[in-house]
């Protein structure tokens, strides 16, 4: 029997609508240069405008898909993915807003990006998302994510805005494998200049094998990128 196991690199990155935190200016070119050199096969992106994602994908020459959560200033805003690999079956799944806002914090309509990537003769299922800041938003986001992730060849990644011990996040840990143990002591990704908390995640289904993970020491966005290598296949 032929061993078809394949390794690839993926990354999640909250890009702060491609602002350079050092200058305060939007610099899509700097993000494109980093992503191109990152060795990632695909990158899940949070805090993205649709027109910015199109510009990034054009600079890279990669496939892309945008999932709109809401409009800000008349521009479509949400999550995106750029990929060296072909993307198929891409769709956006709305995360329901709470029926009543039980907290005084900032609320924003969120979305779950779902797509498939063809890699090494296998189909990988990818989910990219950015959870809200309030517990009622987060509860809806967890339910939506778990209702849509598949039991095999599934990756779930993004800025989940919760610490690992948050009980709202516990069902995700129960259903999927967290790649963070491979990070060692360097688990923090926010804020990028002096990280002191873990709110960015890469989860995989049990049939995928995480090999290594790294919080990249880059202070371009207000989050540091989270890169992970996995093995998959038959």
Rosetta silent file (secondary structure, phi, psi, omega in degrees, C-alpha in Angstrom):
SEQUENCE: XXXXXXXXXXXXXXXXXXXXXXXXXXXXXXXXXXXXXXXXXXXXXXXXXXXXXXXXXXXXXXXXXXXXXXXXXXXXXXXXXXXXXXXXXXXXXXXXXXXXXXXXXXXXXXXXXXXXXXXXXXXXXXXXXXXXXXXXXXXXXXXXXXXXXXXXXXXXXXXXXXXXXXXXXXXXXXXXXXXXXXXXXXXXXXXXXXXXXXXXXXXXXXXXXXXXXXXXXXXXXXXXXXXXXXXXXX
SCORE:     score description
SCORE:     0.000 S_00000001
   1 L     0.000  130.875 -177.517    0.000    0.000    0.000 S_00000001
   2 L   -74.269  134.672  175.902    1.414    3.397   -1.014 S_00000001
   3 L   -84.458  112.659 -177.239    2.101    5.896    1.763 S_00000001
   4 L  -108.453   20.064 -179.502    0.441    9.125    0.632 S_00000001
   5 L   -66.715  137.092 -174.442    0.944   11.101    3.792 S_00000001
   6 E  -130.648  147.157  176.246    1.743   14.718    3.026 S_00000001
   7 E  -111.464  145.624  172.417    2.952   17.651    5.084 S_00000001
   8 E  -151.418  165.005 -179.759    2.025   21.296    4.652 S_00000001
   9 E  -110.474  137.365  175.800    2.223   24.622    6.461 S_00000001
  10 E  -132.033  166.754 -177.043   -0.763   26.799    7.284 S_00000001
  11 E  -152.188  145.119  170.115   -1.146   30.065    9.138 S_00000001
  12 E  -116.254  141.666 -172.213   -3.756   32.208   10.859 S_00000001
  13 E  -154.723  116.260  169.573   -3.244   35.951   11.035 S_00000001
  14 E   -82.986  111.587 -168.243   -5.434   38.805   12.287 S_00000001
  15 L   -99.028    5.489  173.971   -4.158   41.528    9.957 S_00000001
  16 H    52.086   49.018 -173.832   -5.905   44.646   11.398 S_00000001
  17 H    42.033   41.237  173.176   -7.168   45.571    7.889 S_00000001
  18 H    62.284   27.955  174.218   -3.519   45.469    6.745 S_00000001
  19 E   -81.507  140.320  171.056   -2.413   48.366    8.887 S_00000001
  20 E   -87.561  113.124 -175.433    1.254   48.549    9.859 S_00000001
  21 L   -66.514  -16.219  179.824    1.114   49.194   13.605 S_00000001
  22 L   -80.488  -27.555 -177.641    4.525   50.837   13.452 S_00000001
  23 L  -115.868  -19.019 -176.338    3.465   53.545   10.992 S_00000001
  24 L    79.032    6.383 -178.079   -0.330   53.580   11.267 S_00000001
  25 E  -107.536  148.085  172.978   -0.588   53.232    7.473 S_00000001
  26 E   -69.966  130.435 -177.482   -2.190   50.482    5.404 S_00000001
  27 L  -141.964   77.566 -178.025    0.594   48.490    3.730 S_00000001
  28 H   -63.431  -31.615  179.242   -0.790   45.509    1.831 S_00000001
  29 H   -61.386  -40.677  179.568    2.564   45.067    0.113 S_00000001
  30 H   -65.280  -39.289  176.915    4.348   44.405    3.412 S_00000001
  31 H   -66.582  -40.522  179.135    1.777   41.752    4.325 S_00000001
  32 H   -62.338  -41.913  179.803    2.072   40.183    0.869 S_00000001
  33 H   -62.026  -43.954  179.681    5.861   39.979    1.203 S_00000001
  34 H   -64.658  -46.463 -177.446    5.609   38.264    4.588 S_00000001
  35 H   -63.839  -41.565 -179.784    2.927   35.798    3.480 S_00000001
  36 H   -59.810  -38.403 -176.362    4.805   34.923    0.293 S_00000001
  37 H   -89.063   -0.691 -172.518    7.953   34.123    2.292 S_00000001
  38 L   -78.882  -14.574 -175.526    6.133   32.302    5.123 S_00000001
  39 L    73.997    4.755 -179.906    6.060   28.876    3.386 S_00000001
  40 L   -72.872  138.237  173.747    2.342   28.637    4.190 S_00000001
  41 L   -76.382  -33.992  174.190    0.159   26.776    1.701 S_00000001
  42 E  -151.965  154.750 -174.358   -2.817   28.829    2.850 S_00000001
  43 E  -134.033  122.342  173.180   -3.431   31.648    5.309 S_00000001
  44 E   -86.028  133.997 -172.425   -6.639   32.445    7.184 S_00000001
  45 E  -123.450  135.154  174.209   -7.100   36.186    7.687 S_00000001
  46 E  -112.451  154.391  179.501   -9.188   38.159   10.161 S_00000001
  47 E    61.412   63.334 -174.144  -10.207   41.849   10.017 S_00000001
  48 E  -127.154  135.778  167.842  -10.173   42.119    6.232 S_00000001
  49 E   -89.305  147.252 -175.016  -12.036   44.336    3.771 S_00000001
  50 H   -59.121  -43.772 -178.385  -13.105   42.603    0.569 S_00000001
  51 H   -66.525  -32.100  177.650  -11.250   45.009   -1.727 S_00000001
  52 H   -68.188  -40.163  179.116   -8.073   44.597    0.345 S_00000001
  53 H   -63.097  -41.461  178.509   -8.204   40.809    0.061 S_00000001
  54 H   -61.307  -40.530  178.607   -8.549   41.091   -3.715 S_00000001
  55 H   -66.081  -42.818  178.357   -5.483   43.350   -3.818 S_00000001
  56 H   -60.687  -48.739 -178.936   -3.484   40.971   -1.601 S_00000001
  57 H   -60.847  -36.657  177.942   -4.406   37.937   -3.695 S_00000001
  58 H   -64.838  -41.153  178.177   -3.422   39.856   -6.835 S_00000001
  59 H   -64.977  -36.396 -178.864   -0.002   40.704   -5.416 S_00000001
  60 H   -81.897  -29.009 -170.822    0.542   37.060   -4.432 S_00000001
  61 L    73.323   29.290 -176.776   -1.005   35.481   -7.495 S_00000001
  62 L  -107.805  165.178  170.212   -2.869   33.101   -5.164 S_00000001
  63 E   -71.859  155.927  179.196   -6.444   31.877   -4.907 S_00000001
  64 E  -153.032  161.721  171.785   -8.644   33.674   -2.385 S_00000001
  65 E  -149.937  140.385  179.957  -12.097   33.762   -0.855 S_00000001
  66 E  -116.800  138.747  175.937  -13.799   36.442    1.219 S_00000001
  67 E  -121.687  117.398 -174.900  -16.600   35.942    3.764 S_00000001
  68 E   -86.263  126.013  173.423  -18.517   39.091    4.707 S_00000001
  69 E   -94.497  -37.438 -176.988  -19.661   39.533    8.280 S_00000001
  70 E  -163.353  177.913  172.756  -20.847   43.131    8.046 S_00000001
  71 E  -111.152  137.099  176.214  -20.310   46.443    6.304 S_00000001
  72 E  -128.053  119.623 -178.397  -18.153   49.176    7.824 S_00000001
  73 L    60.500   31.589  179.953  -18.142   52.573    6.145 S_00000001
  74 L    79.568    6.678 -179.343  -19.906   51.067    3.134 S_00000001
  75 E  -114.380  139.890  179.888  -17.186   48.422    2.668 S_00000001
  76 E   -74.154  132.751 -168.206  -17.673   44.673    3.090 S_00000001
  77 E  -135.450  140.400  178.527  -15.697   43.420    6.090 S_00000001
  78 E   171.681 -130.389 -178.071  -14.976   40.003    7.561 S_00000001
  79 E  -115.229  157.771  178.235  -12.628   37.047    7.116 S_00000001
  80 E  -145.458  169.831  172.261  -10.570   35.876    4.171 S_00000001
  81 E  -141.613  140.451  169.365   -8.231   33.175    2.978 S_00000001
  82 E  -120.694  143.570 -170.269   -5.388   33.254    0.465 S_00000001
  83 E  -147.952  135.083  169.678   -4.032   29.977   -0.839 S_00000001
  84 L   -71.293  -20.463 -175.702   -1.308   28.591   -3.077 S_00000001
  85 L   -96.235  155.456  174.888   -3.647   25.608   -3.497 S_00000001
  86 L   -61.892  138.475  177.421   -6.927   25.462   -5.447 S_00000001
  87 E  -109.982  138.644  178.774   -9.952   26.387   -3.315 S_00000001
  88 E  -137.390  166.350  173.216  -13.391   24.839   -3.837 S_00000001
  89 E    53.805   34.100 -177.311  -16.828   24.761   -2.198 S_00000001
  90 E   -76.122  137.387  177.250  -16.234   28.131   -0.543 S_00000001
  91 E  -155.491  159.681  177.420  -19.108   29.629    1.406 S_00000001
  92 E  -110.975  130.323  178.306  -19.848   32.048    4.217 S_00000001
  93 E  -112.951  114.549 -179.665  -21.951   30.953    7.199 S_00000001
  94 E   -63.731  140.770  169.680  -23.353   33.842    9.265 S_00000001
  95 E   -92.528  119.692 -175.313  -22.866   33.687   13.020 S_00000001
  96 L   -60.961  138.204  171.529  -26.203   34.788   14.508 S_00000001
  97 L   -70.772  148.822  173.946  -26.213   37.988   16.512 S_00000001
  98 L   -58.098  141.649  179.627  -27.540   37.627   20.065 S_00000001
  99 L   -63.512  -34.518  173.751  -31.267   38.310   20.171 S_00000001
 100 L  -133.454  139.773 -179.927  -30.629   40.721   23.017 S_00000001
 101 L   -84.308  108.106 -173.242  -27.338   42.348   23.882 S_00000001
 102 L   -87.557   -5.866 -174.880  -26.674   41.291   27.438 S_00000001
 103 L  -129.098  162.881 -175.863  -23.356   43.129   27.810 S_00000001
 104 L   -91.660    2.535 -176.005  -22.134   46.682   27.427 S_00000001
 105 L   -80.901 -177.690 -179.406  -19.201   45.945   25.149 S_00000001
 106 L   -72.838  131.265  177.472  -18.692   46.396   21.406 S_00000001
 107 L  -112.669  145.186  178.146  -20.823   44.132   19.205 S_00000001
 108 L  -150.529  136.809  177.597  -20.127   43.186   15.597 S_00000001
 109 L   -70.504  129.705 -173.678  -21.805   40.704   13.265 S_00000001
 110 E  -114.931  171.443 -175.032  -19.382   37.840   12.592 S_00000001
 111 E  -148.600  152.916  174.825  -19.058   35.078   10.017 S_00000001
 112 E  -108.572  121.722  177.035  -17.558   31.625    9.542 S_00000001
 113 E   -91.622  128.394  178.112  -15.615   31.112    6.289 S_00000001
 114 E  -124.442  134.732  174.276  -15.708   27.539    4.976 S_00000001
 115 E  -158.055  167.766  174.887  -13.804   26.159    2.006 S_00000001
 116 E  -115.095  144.653  174.980  -11.966   23.098    0.734 S_00000001
 117 E  -122.592  135.149  178.063   -8.377   23.001   -0.501 S_00000001
 118 E   -91.668  118.244 -175.345   -6.998   20.315   -2.777 S_00000001
 119 E  -142.112  121.583  175.966   -3.568   19.239   -1.527 S_00000001
 120 L    57.475   34.741 -179.712   -1.542   16.153   -2.418 S_00000001
 121 L    80.331    1.488  179.988   -4.555   14.351   -3.825 S_00000001
 122 E  -115.532  154.711  174.819   -6.537   14.951   -0.628 S_00000001
 123 E  -102.095  124.361  175.048   -9.296   17.405    0.194 S_00000001
 124 E  -105.436  137.256  178.246   -8.792   19.505    3.325 S_00000001
 125 E   -98.386  126.612 -174.772  -11.725   21.311    4.943 S_00000001
 126 E  -121.379  133.453  173.875  -10.830   24.775    6.258 S_00000001
 127 E  -124.279  127.329  179.590  -12.810   27.030    8.575 S_00000001
 128 E  -121.460  131.250 -177.917  -11.642   30.585    9.289 S_00000001
 129 E  -153.078  166.061  178.637  -13.405   32.754   11.830 S_00000001
 130 E  -139.823  105.768 -176.539  -13.163   35.683   14.217 S_00000001
 131 L   -74.526  159.362  178.157  -15.332   35.431   17.321 S_00000001
 132 L   -74.234  179.127 -175.293  -16.949   38.408   19.035 S_00000001
 133 L   -92.929  -20.898 -174.280  -15.857   40.076   22.268 S_00000001
 134 L  -102.350  147.960 -176.717  -18.929   39.386   24.411 S_00000001
 135 H   -56.338  -36.684 -179.841  -19.915   36.024   25.923 S_00000001
 136 H   -68.628  -36.351  173.188  -23.303   35.898   24.188 S_00000001
 137 H   -64.113  -43.503 -176.800  -21.609   36.459   20.809 S_00000001
 138 H   -65.665  -38.467  177.340  -18.991   33.844   21.646 S_00000001
 139 H   -61.636  -43.209  177.356  -21.585   31.245   22.613 S_00000001
 140 H   -64.130  -38.111 -178.728  -23.305   31.713   19.229 S_00000001
 141 H   -66.759  -42.881  178.813  -19.938   31.511   17.458 S_00000001
 142 H   -62.423  -45.199  179.426  -18.954   28.251   19.158 S_00000001
 143 H   -61.004  -43.091 -178.756  -22.320   26.675   18.298 S_00000001
 144 H   -65.804  -43.589 -179.975  -22.044   27.792   14.678 S_00000001
 145 H   -62.052  -48.196 -176.436  -18.468   26.566   14.316 S_00000001
 146 H   -69.365  -25.112  177.188  -19.160   23.152   15.833 S_00000001
 147 H   -74.846  -14.681 -174.043  -22.282   22.708   13.716 S_00000001
 148 H  -117.593  -14.664  177.494  -20.208   23.166   10.568 S_00000001
 149 L   -77.622  149.049 -177.032  -16.828   21.519   11.193 S_00000001
 150 L  -101.018  158.504 -175.049  -16.393   17.995    9.860 S_00000001
 151 L   -75.626  -14.039 -177.525  -14.962   14.989   11.725 S_00000001
 152 L  -133.924  146.696  175.730  -12.124   14.386    9.249 S_00000001
 153 L    51.649   42.189 -176.319   -9.509   16.515    7.437 S_00000001
 154 E  -114.443  136.366  173.890  -10.830   19.638    9.156 S_00000001
 155 E  -122.659  134.343  175.444   -8.925   22.761   10.234 S_00000001
 156 E  -126.160  122.670 -176.664  -10.476   25.527   12.343 S_00000001
 157 E  -146.579  156.432  176.142   -8.427   28.670   12.863 S_00000001
 158 E   148.788 -176.947  176.349   -8.685   32.314   13.747 S_00000001
 159 E   -86.003  107.510 -176.107   -8.867   34.960   16.454 S_00000001
 160 L   -96.730   -2.160  173.332  -11.366   33.526   18.939 S_00000001
 161 L    55.254   28.780  176.241  -11.060   36.374   21.467 S_00000001
 162 L  -139.685  147.958  174.842  -11.026   33.961   24.414 S_00000001
 163 L   -78.439  157.437 -175.444   -8.312   32.576   26.654 S_00000001
 164 L   -56.635  -30.482 -177.835   -7.799   28.783   26.624 S_00000001
 165 L   -84.992    1.988 -178.669   -9.467   28.293   30.009 S_00000001
 166 L   -66.392  124.933 -177.529  -12.707   30.039   29.040 S_00000001
 167 H   -62.311  -25.165  178.797  -15.567   27.544   29.590 S_00000001
 168 H   -64.242  -30.481 -177.639  -17.364   28.826   26.484 S_00000001
 169 H   -85.214  -11.045 -174.533  -14.472   27.509   24.399 S_00000001
 170 H   -55.010  -40.705 -179.549  -14.387   24.100   26.110 S_00000001
 171 H   -61.106  -28.322  177.360  -16.629   22.306   23.540 S_00000001
 172 H   -69.664  -43.285  177.089  -14.124   23.146   20.780 S_00000001
 173 H   -61.551  -33.060 -179.615  -11.290   21.587   22.806 S_00000001
 174 H   -72.263  -32.368 -174.520  -13.479   18.506   23.323 S_00000001
 175 H   -92.844  -27.400 -173.288  -14.223   18.036   19.633 S_00000001
 176 L  -130.187  168.052 -179.931  -10.907   19.043   18.044 S_00000001
 177 E   -97.218  124.141  176.603   -7.154   18.928   18.702 S_00000001
 178 E   -80.804  132.336  179.053   -5.474   22.167   19.747 S_00000001
 179 L   -84.978   -4.291 -174.153   -2.052   22.649   18.146 S_00000001
 180 H   -60.728  -32.258  177.334   -0.882   25.021   20.911 S_00000001
 181 H   -54.964  -23.492  178.470    1.036   22.379   22.946 S_00000001
 182 H   -78.167   -8.624 -179.390    3.574   22.415   20.108 S_00000001
 183 H   -76.759  -16.274 -175.266    4.251   26.100   20.720 S_00000001
 184 L    71.877 -135.115 -178.671    6.214   25.386   23.893 S_00000001
 185 L   -83.616  -17.949 -175.120    6.411   28.403   26.184 S_00000001
 186 L   -91.040   73.915 -175.407    5.811   30.924   23.411 S_00000001
 187 L  -100.729   -9.942 -171.932    2.008   30.687   23.217 S_00000001
 188 L   -88.302  139.990 -178.844    1.057   34.380   23.265 S_00000001
 189 L  -125.793   -5.243 -175.815    0.156   36.253   20.072 S_00000001
 190 E  -142.109  139.757  -10.998   -1.431   39.508   21.285 S_00000001
 191 L   -74.907  158.372 -168.138   -0.488   42.336   21.421 S_00000001
 192 L   -67.059  -27.652 -177.707    2.264   41.922   18.875 S_00000001
 193 L   -75.560  -31.080  178.484    4.800   44.279   20.474 S_00000001
 194 L  -153.107   76.233 -172.397    4.743   42.478   23.831 S_00000001
 195 L   -60.613  135.759  178.926    2.377   39.465   23.705 S_00000001
 196 L  -137.885    9.573  178.711    0.781   38.500   27.014 S_00000001
 197 E  -153.756  154.408  177.141   -2.281   36.441   26.026 S_00000001
 198 L  -105.792  111.726  174.488   -3.406   33.617   23.747 S_00000001
 199 L  -129.884   -4.431  176.388   -6.495   34.416   21.706 S_00000001
 200 E  -102.358  140.727 -171.023   -5.448   33.033   18.293 S_00000001
 201 E  -139.702  151.167  165.397   -5.944   29.307   17.637 S_00000001
 202 E  -130.572  114.175  175.330   -5.390   26.493   15.168 S_00000001
 203 E  -109.798  148.623  176.608   -7.490   23.374   15.812 S_00000001
 204 E  -134.530  157.375  175.574   -7.446   20.215   13.671 S_00000001
 205 L   -72.062  163.750 -170.385   -9.534   17.073   13.495 S_00000001
 206 L   -66.987  -19.220 -179.852   -8.138   13.929   15.110 S_00000001
 207 L   -84.163   -8.078  175.639   -7.018   12.366   11.805 S_00000001
 208 L   -96.444  142.942 -176.518   -4.609   15.252   11.117 S_00000001
 209 E  -110.702  110.698  174.317   -1.232   15.233   12.861 S_00000001
 210 E   -70.847  132.227 -177.360    0.214   18.549   14.059 S_00000001
 211 E  -105.108  -39.189  179.527    4.005   18.439   13.674 S_00000001
 212 E  -159.440  160.304  178.663    5.143   21.883   14.802 S_00000001
 213 E  -151.001  153.415 -175.530    3.754   25.316   15.593 S_00000001
 214 E  -153.541  134.765  164.553    5.172   28.790   16.013 S_00000001
 215 E   -88.103  111.984 -173.992    4.059   32.265   16.980 S_00000001
 216 L   -72.109  127.180 -177.144    6.048   34.258   14.441 S_00000001
 217 L   -76.055   70.324 -177.672    7.897   37.165   16.148 S_00000001
 218 L  -124.360  126.590  176.203    6.504   39.796   13.801 S_00000001
 219 L  -110.339   72.183  176.048    5.061   43.146   14.902 S_00000001
 220 L  -106.143  -53.437  169.737    3.321   44.223   11.695 S_00000001
 221 L   -89.771 -176.293  173.725   -0.319   43.830   12.775 S_00000001
 222 L   -83.258   -9.305  171.191   -1.476   44.079   16.400 S_00000001
 223 E  -110.271  149.795  169.569   -1.517   40.240   16.411 S_00000001
 224 L   -88.215  148.270  176.724    1.439   38.001   15.658 S_00000001
 225 L   -69.237  151.377  179.502    0.929   35.298   13.007 S_00000001
 226 E  -120.662  111.443 -175.799    0.440   31.709   14.162 S_00000001
 227 E  -109.386  142.377 -175.048    2.057   29.174   11.823 S_00000001
 228 E  -144.026  141.263  173.659    1.568   25.412   12.016 S_00000001
 229 E  -107.777  135.945  179.742    2.808   22.331   10.134 S_00000001
 230 E  -131.753  159.435  172.982    0.530   19.312    9.808 S_00000001
 231 E  -116.679  140.963 -179.911    0.631   15.839    8.274 S_00000001
 232 E  -149.629  171.706  177.265   -2.373   14.341    6.524 S_00000001
 233 L   117.033 -174.458 -174.757   -3.307   11.647    4.041 S_00000001
 234 L  -104.028    0.000    0.000   -3.761    7.902    3.948 S_00000001
